[in-house]
Amino acid sequence: MNIHIGNLSSEVNEEDLKKIFSMYGNVIGVKIIRDRYTGISKGFGFIELSGLTEAKTAISKLNAKELKGKSIVVNEARSKNSNGPGGRNQRNFKSYSNEYSGRW
């Protein structure tokens, strides 16, 4: 299961997250999202644990836990193509394209 970790301190690295989450299950992968040009952490990352039960336990135990001076936010990661904040709502996109399709 993929887990989203938010409100990360810039001092936190992948090894720190792996060490903490490995107490709850087998860590498959860890990724802190960084600025493309500066390499500075954007304050969030993802971790994947092998088991669903272990991941849910890690989420409940580590959410709001302090890590290097900041209270982290831990929850289940959403898929990239969900229509949540920041995503493109296809219904609105289609109505926009239909409205202007005859103009050009």
BELZI-V25787 format. One record per run of one state. SS is the DSSP state (2 for helix, 1 for strand, 0 for the rest). FROM is the first residue (numbers start at 1). LEN is the number of residues. If there is no record, write none. Layout:
SS&FROM&LEN  SS&FROM&LEN
//
This chain:
0&1&1  1&2&5  0&7&7  2&14&8  0&22&5  1&27&8  0&35&6  1&41&9  0&50&2  2&52&11  0&63&3  1&66&2  0&68&2  1&70&2  0&72&1  1&73&4  0&77&13  2&90&11  0&101&4
//
